[in-house]
Structures are given as structure tokens and as C-alpha cells.
Amino acid sequence: MYLFYIDETGTRDPDIGGFHEGKPAKDWLYVLTAIGISEHRWRDFYRAIIGRKRQLLARIKTARGIDLDLDATEIKSNWIRITKERERHPFLSHLTNAELRALVYLYYGQLAELRVPVISVVIDKRVLRPAANAAWLHVKAWELLREGVQRFMSYEHVEQKAIMVADDMGKQQNCALAMRHARFLEKATSAGRRLSQVVEMPLFVRSELSEGVQLADLCGYSIYRAFRDGNLLYDYFRPVFARLYRTERDECIDGLKIFPPGSRLRDLLPRTS
């Protein structure tokens, strides 16, 4: 069994606000990312992260007299990057720069340590059809992500199954996504791919209680940042790029789907992709 933890980066709103001096006025990129952890390695992943967080919590209690629990230790990319956000955080605000950097690298280090496959959908809103809306964009991204997960499972673990675990979006959105997922399980995606190894409805969890969703958040932002800036050499993107799923048959990056097909973002990738 594989657990695929999922998180999103960027807004679902397809309106980019036109162009100003040749650049979109609003956020033009949306990224949905999944990281896969085998049930046999899940405990190794959990222990590595939680063990370090417990050490940091103990230091904070000793040094500051502040008693926090694990639900206060959530990691999000924007909290790490934005100083004001970090200063308001009950846990991150008490970490030194060195401690924070080491914790982030510990997360990213799990990708190579546990051979975690990364599967991501990058939607370039600059070239979407005018009729596209936020609900359609979200459903389309999930459909493409499901196809990527099925592709990985069918090539690498044909006898195993996969469950998708996502950040809780609220009852209404969770239900809408689950109903769409049910249709794909019953029939097939619009591309005709049957999700024969993806089982159950997506499981929705609170991100502060899921280290897997937190790692998906970090990976998703790295992908978002690299493609937004047109810089695939971005430091935090490197460990993620190395784990984007590739079949053994060739060097194509099967775990990365850039949509729509006419996006110029494809030109950033190696020619074999």
C-alpha cells in the first residue's frame, strides 16, 4: 500500500488580472503535488520528523518555559519564508535560523532516504481557455494528479494499491471532490485511464497533524517557485526534481504534468521530457 499525501500551492482562481508590463497582474500558476510513502516506510518517516520535533519542543520548554505539543509544530512554506508569519507562530518563532534550516532539510532529506516518488501537476493559468473557472481548475488538477499516481503504481507496484490523503478543505469542498473521485473510480478519467490501483475516497486530514501533508506543502512550493521564476536550479527544488517520478524505460519525467499542453513552461525541462 502507498499513501499519497497531497497539497496545493497558488490560487485556484484562473483570472490572472490581465498583463502589466508584459507580466500577469495576479497569480498565474497553480500546483497540486503528491508525495508517496510506502506503508512499510511510513513509520521511518514519522519517527524521523517527530523525533526531531520532540527534541525542539523539549528545548523550548527548558529555555522558555513554554509547553507546546505536536499540533503546534506544523511546517508551511509561507511561514518559513515570511519573517512576520514566522514571528507569530507559537513553535517556529522560538527556533534559531540553524534549527529551522535543519528541520526543513530533514523533511527534504526524506525524499532520497525513503525513495519517495513525487508527482505534481503544474497549471499555467496564462493559457487556459477563457471559460475556465476555479471549480473546473481544481477538478482538472486532481484528475491529472490521479492519472499520475495510477501511472506510477501500474509501472512500479502493480500488485499494490494507493490511497490519497489531502489537507482538509472543509465539508463542502471535501464532499464535492470525493464525489468527482467516485466517478473516476467507477468509470475512467477523461483521458480514458482507469484508476485500478487507487482505492477508497480521498482521506481528508488536518495538516497540522500530518507530516506527509507538510512535506507535500514544501515540495509543492519548491515546484511552484522554480517554474514561476523559470529557475530549475532553485536550491530547494533540486531534491524535489531528483524524486519526480521517472519510469525506468526512459528519462521522461512522468511524475510532472504541465497543463495546458501549449504552456511555455515545458521549454524549461530537459529535452527528453
NUMARFI-726112 format. One record per residue (C-alpha): residue number from 1; residue in three letters; x, y, z. Coordinates in nm, 4 decimals. Example, Ala and Ser with C-alpha at 12.3 -4.5 7.8 and 13.67 -1.06 7.14 Angstrom:
<atoms>
   resi   resn          u          v          w
      1    ala     1.2300    -0.4500     0.7800
      2    ser     1.3670    -0.1060     0.7140
</atoms>
This chain:
<atoms>
   resi   resn          u          v          w
      1    met     0.0000     0.0000     0.0000
      2    tyr     0.1161     0.3535    -0.0829
      3    leu    -0.0071     0.6657     0.0915
      4    phe    -0.0007     0.9707    -0.1362
      5    tyr    -0.0050     1.2943     0.0616
      6    ile    -0.1323     1.5933    -0.1353
      7    asp    -0.1200     1.9704    -0.1047
      8    glu    -0.1740     2.2708    -0.3314
      9    thr     0.0229     2.5883    -0.3973
     10    gly    -0.1111     2.9019    -0.5624
     11    thr    -0.4705     3.0111    -0.6069
     12    arg    -0.7411     2.8244    -0.7971
     13    asp    -0.8744     3.1486    -0.9424
     14    pro    -0.7988     3.1328    -1.3181
     15    asp    -0.8237     3.5119    -1.3521
     16    ile    -0.4698     3.6491    -1.3879
     17    gly    -0.5902     4.0079    -1.3984
     18    gly    -0.4546     4.0823    -1.7436
     19    phe    -0.0943     4.1793    -1.8110
     20    his     0.1071     4.4720    -1.6775
     21    glu     0.4395     4.5453    -1.8466
     22    gly     0.4256     4.2021    -2.0051
     23    lys     0.3624     4.0164    -1.6780
     24    pro     0.0366     3.8795    -1.5297
     25    ala    -0.1129     4.1152    -1.2735
     26    lys    -0.2207     3.8281    -1.0471
     27    asp    -0.1007     3.4808    -0.9529
     28    trp    -0.0760     3.2808    -1.2766
     29    leu     0.0427     2.9420    -1.1515
     30    tyr    -0.1334     2.6608    -0.9673
     31    val     0.0457     2.3479    -0.8465
     32    leu    -0.1004     2.0290    -0.6969
     33    thr     0.1604     1.7902    -0.5593
     34    ala     0.1601     1.4387    -0.4144
     35    ile     0.4395     1.2559    -0.2340
     36    gly     0.4130     0.8773    -0.1984
     37    ile     0.5227     0.6851     0.1088
     38    ser     0.5053     0.3077     0.1297
     39    glu     0.3230     0.1681     0.4303
     40    his     0.6468    -0.0179     0.5102
     41    arg     0.8459     0.3081     0.5345
     42    trp     0.5799     0.5325     0.6840
     43    arg     0.6927     0.4689     1.0391
     44    asp     1.0556     0.5521     0.9500
     45    phe     0.9381     0.8831     0.8023
     46    tyr     0.7181     0.9625     1.1010
     47    arg     0.9824     0.8800     1.3590
     48    ala     1.2498     1.0895     1.1877
     49    ile     1.0376     1.4050     1.1806
     50    ile     0.8526     1.3635     1.5079
     51    gly     1.1716     1.2682     1.6920
     52    arg     1.3360     1.5943     1.5902
     53    lys     1.0269     1.7992     1.6706
     54    arg     1.0093     1.6417     2.0180
     55    gln     1.3705     1.7462     2.0792
     56    leu     1.2940     2.1038     1.9757
     57    leu     0.9800     2.1136     2.1910
     58    ala     1.1831     1.9960     2.4904
     59    arg     1.4455     2.2676     2.4316
     60    ile     1.1771     2.5366     2.4050
     61    lys     1.0187     2.4207     2.7307
     62    thr     1.3523     2.4196     2.9104
     63    ala     1.4717     2.7531     2.7715
     64    arg     1.1429     2.9472     2.7622
     65    gly     0.9094     2.7598     2.9952
     66    ile     0.6596     2.7215     2.7100
     67    asp     0.4849     2.3839     2.6897
     68    leu     0.3732     2.3061     2.3336
     69    asp     0.2508     1.9843     2.1723
     70    leu     0.2902     1.8430     1.8233
     71    asp    -0.0171     2.0182     1.6826
     72    ala     0.1727     2.3470     1.7250
     73    thr     0.4701     2.2319     1.5169
     74    glu     0.3177     2.2433     1.1697
     75    ile     0.5546     2.3441     0.8898
     76    lys     0.4254     2.5506     0.5972
     77    ser     0.6363     2.7044     0.3250
     78    asn     0.4944     3.0550     0.3664
     79    trp     0.5541     3.0530     0.7422
     80    ile     0.9174     2.9617     0.6807
     81    arg     0.9734     3.2207     0.4077
     82    ile     0.7878     3.5184     0.5532
     83    thr     0.9509     3.6589     0.8672
     84    lys     0.6340     3.8193     1.0038
     85    glu     0.4445     3.4908     0.9671
     86    arg     0.7214     3.3015     1.1424
     87    glu     0.7344     3.5515     1.4290
     88    arg     0.3644     3.4927     1.5006
     89    his     0.3986     3.1146     1.5020
     90    pro     0.3998     2.9525     1.8513
     91    phe     0.6667     2.6996     1.7544
     92    leu     0.8685     2.8448     1.4668
     93    ser     0.9176     3.1776     1.6426
     94    his     1.1292     3.0037     1.9068
     95    leu     1.3628     2.8252     1.6640
     96    thr     1.7021     2.9600     1.5699
     97    asn     1.7740     3.0010     1.1991
     98    ala     2.0036     2.6990     1.2168
     99    glu     1.7359     2.4841     1.3849
    100    leu     1.4728     2.5850     1.1315
    101    arg     1.7030     2.5214     0.8371
    102    ala     1.7999     2.1788     0.9748
    103    leu     1.4342     2.0839     1.0254
    104    val     1.3439     2.1833     0.6695
    105    tyr     1.6397     1.9876     0.5313
    106    leu     1.5308     1.6891     0.7406
    107    tyr     1.1943     1.6952     0.5615
    108    tyr     1.3532     1.7209     0.2173
    109    gly     1.6088     1.4553     0.3104
    110    gln     1.3295     1.2002     0.3475
    111    leu     1.2682     1.2143    -0.0279
    112    ala     1.6016     1.0481    -0.1046
    113    glu     1.6269     0.8482     0.2182
    114    leu     1.2947     0.6702     0.1625
    115    arg     1.2973     0.6925    -0.2188
    116    val     0.9747     0.8911    -0.2159
    117    pro     0.8114     0.9440    -0.5579
    118    val     0.6926     1.2988    -0.6245
    119    ile     0.4039     1.3534    -0.8648
    120    ser     0.2921     1.7044    -0.9496
    121    val     0.0542     1.8940    -1.1769
    122    val     0.1568     2.2455    -1.2834
    123    ile    -0.1218     2.4535    -1.4354
    124    asp    -0.0229     2.7625    -1.6331
    125    lys    -0.3277     2.9863    -1.5990
    126    arg    -0.1937     3.2245    -1.8648
    127    val    -0.3009     2.9845    -2.1396
    128    leu    -0.6248     2.8434    -2.0026
    129    arg    -0.9449     2.8807    -2.2013
    130    pro    -1.1480     3.1906    -2.1085
    131    ala    -1.4367     2.9721    -1.9875
    132    ala    -1.2244     2.8082    -1.7158
    133    asn    -1.3355     2.8684    -1.3577
    134    ala    -1.1917     2.7841    -1.0159
    135    ala    -1.4007     2.4689    -0.9669
    136    trp    -1.3031     2.3302    -1.3090
    137    leu    -0.9346     2.4091    -1.2499
    138    his    -0.9359     2.2264    -0.9174
    139    val    -1.1119     1.9193    -1.0552
    140    lys    -0.8826     1.9085    -1.3593
    141    ala    -0.5706     1.9282    -1.1447
    142    trp    -0.6945     1.6403    -0.9296
    143    glu    -0.7827     1.4337    -1.2345
    144    leu    -0.4327     1.4763    -1.3785
    145    leu    -0.2775     1.4007    -1.0406
    146    arg    -0.4794     1.0807    -1.0063
    147    glu    -0.3595     0.9732    -1.3503
    148    gly    -0.0009     1.0345    -1.2412
    149    val    -0.0465     0.8263    -0.9279
    150    gln    -0.2051     0.5434    -1.1289
    151    arg     0.0798     0.5567    -1.3807
    152    phe     0.3362     0.5200    -1.1010
    153    met     0.1510     0.2326    -0.9387
    154    ser     0.0932     0.0454    -1.2658
    155    tyr     0.4618     0.0623    -1.3611
    156    glu     0.6279     0.0171    -1.0225
    157    his     0.3850    -0.1644    -0.7891
    158    val     0.1312    -0.3463    -0.9998
    159    glu     0.0109    -0.5645    -0.7111
    160    gln    -0.0280    -0.2825    -0.4598
    161    lys    -0.2908    -0.0148    -0.4007
    162    ala    -0.2774     0.3574    -0.3304
    163    ile    -0.4775     0.5847    -0.1019
    164    met    -0.4784     0.9614    -0.1455
    165    val    -0.4528     1.1787     0.1665
    166    ala    -0.5274     1.5501     0.1369
    167    asp    -0.5458     1.8578     0.3547
    168    asp    -0.8966     1.9156     0.4932
    169    met    -1.0676     2.1798     0.2760
    170    gly    -1.3972     2.1951     0.4618
    171    lys    -1.7076     1.9754     0.4363
    172    gln    -1.8494     2.1200     0.1134
    173    gln    -1.5258     2.1090    -0.0871
    174    asn    -1.4280     1.7703     0.0547
    175    cys    -1.7645     1.6258    -0.0489
    176    ala    -1.7507     1.7747    -0.3991
    177    leu    -1.4030     1.6359    -0.4592
    178    ala    -1.4943     1.2937    -0.3193
    179    met    -1.7991     1.2715    -0.5464
    180    arg    -1.5875     1.3507    -0.8520
    181    his    -1.3314     1.0949    -0.7384
    182    ala    -1.6089     0.8349    -0.7110
    183    arg    -1.6981     0.8881    -1.0778
    184    phe    -1.3398     0.8256    -1.1829
    185    leu    -1.3283     0.5077    -0.9745
    186    glu    -1.6487     0.3827    -1.1364
    187    lys    -1.5543     0.4687    -1.4928
    188    ala    -1.2303     0.6341    -1.6021
    189    thr    -1.0679     0.9754    -1.6343
    190    ser    -1.1398     1.1928    -1.9369
    191    ala    -0.8209     1.0537    -2.0929
    192    gly    -0.9579     0.7006    -2.0559
    193    arg    -0.7235     0.5941    -1.7749
    194    arg    -0.8846     0.3614    -1.5218
    195    leu    -0.7783     0.4099    -1.1619
    196    ser    -0.7495     0.0403    -1.0938
    197    gln    -0.4996     0.0778    -0.8096
    198    val    -0.6351     0.3909    -0.6438
    199    val    -0.8766     0.2772    -0.3764
    200    glu    -1.1233     0.4448    -0.1403
    201    met    -1.2249     0.8085    -0.1345
    202    pro    -0.9531     1.0661    -0.0619
    203    leu    -0.8862     1.0841     0.3107
    204    phe    -0.9011     1.4414     0.4415
    205    val    -0.6802     1.5236     0.7389
    206    arg    -0.5777     1.8299     0.9359
    207    ser    -0.2405     1.9377     0.8008
    208    glu    -0.1022     2.0194     1.1455
    209    leu    -0.1415     1.6514     1.2332
    210    ser     0.0069     1.5096     0.9121
    211    glu     0.3788     1.5186     0.8461
    212    gly     0.3107     1.3810     0.4982
    213    val     0.0891     1.6750     0.4011
    214    gln     0.3504     1.9124     0.5408
    215    leu     0.6191     1.7557     0.3215
    216    ala     0.3841     1.7807     0.0219
    217    asp     0.3427     2.1516     0.1015
    218    leu     0.7199     2.2055     0.0994
    219    cys     0.7634     2.0128    -0.2264
    220    gly     0.4694     2.1894    -0.3898
    221    tyr     0.6061     2.5341    -0.3112
    222    ser     0.9516     2.4381    -0.4425
    223    ile     0.7952     2.3333    -0.7725
    224    tyr     0.5810     2.6469    -0.7805
    225    arg     0.8809     2.8715    -0.7108
    226    ala     1.1060     2.7029    -0.9681
    227    phe     0.8529     2.7339    -1.2512
    228    arg     0.7286     3.0777    -1.1508
    229    asp     1.0829     3.2156    -1.1588
    230    gly     1.1947     2.9995    -1.4512
    231    asn     1.4817     2.8690    -1.2402
    232    leu     1.5071     2.4917    -1.2061
    233    leu     1.8326     2.5397    -1.0140
    234    tyr     1.6442     2.6828    -0.7148
    235    asp     1.8103     2.5176    -0.4130
    236    tyr     1.5045     2.3607    -0.2528
    237    phe     1.3779     2.2408    -0.5902
    238    arg     1.6827     2.0218    -0.6512
    239    pro     1.5930     1.7376    -0.4080
    240    val     1.2338     1.7511    -0.5352
    241    phe     1.3357     1.7429    -0.9023
    242    ala     1.5522     1.4367    -0.8337
    243    arg     1.2494     1.2499    -0.6981
    244    leu     0.9938     1.3491    -0.9643
    245    tyr     0.8812     1.0107    -1.0886
    246    arg     1.0520     0.8712    -1.3973
    247    thr     0.9912     0.5288    -1.5436
    248    glu     1.2939     0.3055    -1.5772
    249    arg     1.2241     0.2790    -1.9508
    250    asp     1.3402     0.6314    -2.0291
    251    glu     1.4342     0.9628    -1.8735
    252    cys     1.0981     1.1321    -1.9267
    253    ile     0.9609     1.2962    -1.6142
    254    asp     0.6366     1.1034    -1.5918
    255    gly     0.5640     1.2485    -1.2493
    256    leu     0.5355     1.6056    -1.3762
    257    lys     0.2346     1.7180    -1.5789
    258    ile     0.2374     2.0697    -1.7231
    259    phe    -0.1064     2.1831    -1.8369
    260    pro    -0.2298     2.3040    -2.0797
    261    pro    -0.0051     2.1394    -2.3423
    262    gly     0.0666     2.4768    -2.5055
    263    ser     0.2373     2.6201    -2.1954
    264    arg     0.5871     2.7589    -2.2490
    265    leu     0.6837     2.6131    -1.9110
    266    arg     0.7586     2.2908    -2.0963
    267    asp     1.0600     2.4622    -2.2516
    268    leu     1.2270     2.4753    -1.9087
    269    leu     1.2519     2.0965    -1.8904
    270    pro     1.5296     1.8805    -2.0359
    271    arg     1.4612     1.7857    -2.3964
    272    thr     1.3988     1.4218    -2.3110
    273    ser     1.0974     1.5307    -2.1029
</atoms>
